Amino acid sequence: MKNIYFISLLLTTTLNTMAQQKIVQTAGRTQLGEFAPEFAHLNDDILFGEVWSRNDLLSLRDRSLVTLTALISQGITDSSLSYHLQEAKKNGITRTEIAEIITHIAFYAGWPKAWAAFNQAKNIWSDDVTSDDAKAIFQKSMIFPIGEPNTAYAKYFIGNSYLAPISAAQVKFVNVTFEPRCRNNWHIHKATQGGGQMLVGVAGRGWYQEEGKEAVEILPGTVIHIPANVKHWHGAAADSWFAHLAFEIEGDNTANEWLEPVNDEQYDRLPCRK
């Protein structure tokens, strides 16, 4: 009970602190302080210092959304819109969300106004492709599904991976998807006879490496034959999502032995694509 009370108290204190945070703005005084001191005061102290700071009533994210809608609807595409787009990004509005917000506004405010807003927004979010955005884009590049998070084997991977079972009849195989830099640990497919694994590149770019040998690049259509009892790893390139089909080869007394991770020092020695 004491622990629950402590957590509740901590959460309440945190929320109260967030609600009391003030937005500090100096643009009015910096640009108009001598020419229009009262306007500067209203802009910095009232609009931002009081109205924007009432985040116990509306979150900063919600206020950004309302402000962008008002500005775009009026066709205001000067530095005011640029500033509020940047603030919206800081306040948690994602690249995918801003595209949907401006698209929605277009039907009510007008197509040319939306085009003007998009021209600014795409530059502000140009380097902000989220993991979810990139994952959705990558899914469109291949015919097999990405599947679900690979939670069962997550402890044997660096980064996030996903599994999609493709077939359980005749030949069992799955589609394995890796986010950029994701790779599995060194491991061995053990067997006393037969066994091993076969990989077929599906989309993106990845790597396969056997112990003591140079890494091999995997592209769509690349086929990798992994003998039984050979230590190896495979995963995505640093700058690309990657997916391969994994076929388990039947054999006697088969088992997987998971070993040490492929650390960053080893991984970063891989050749970069020119």
Secondary structure, 3 states (H helix, E strand, C coil): CHHHHHHHHHHHHHHHHHHHCCCCCCHHHHHHCCCCHHHHHHHHHHHHHHHCCCCCCCCHHHHHHHHHHHHHHCCCCCHHHHHHHHHHHHCCCCHHHHHHHHHHHHHHHCHHHHHHHHHHHHHHCCCCCCHHHHHHHHHCCCCCCCCEECHHHHHHEECCEEEEEEECCCCCEEEEEECCCCEECCEEEECCEECCEEEEEEEECEEEEECCCCCEEECCCCEEEECCCCCEEEEECCCCCEEEEEEECCEECCEEEECCCCCHHHHCCCCCCC
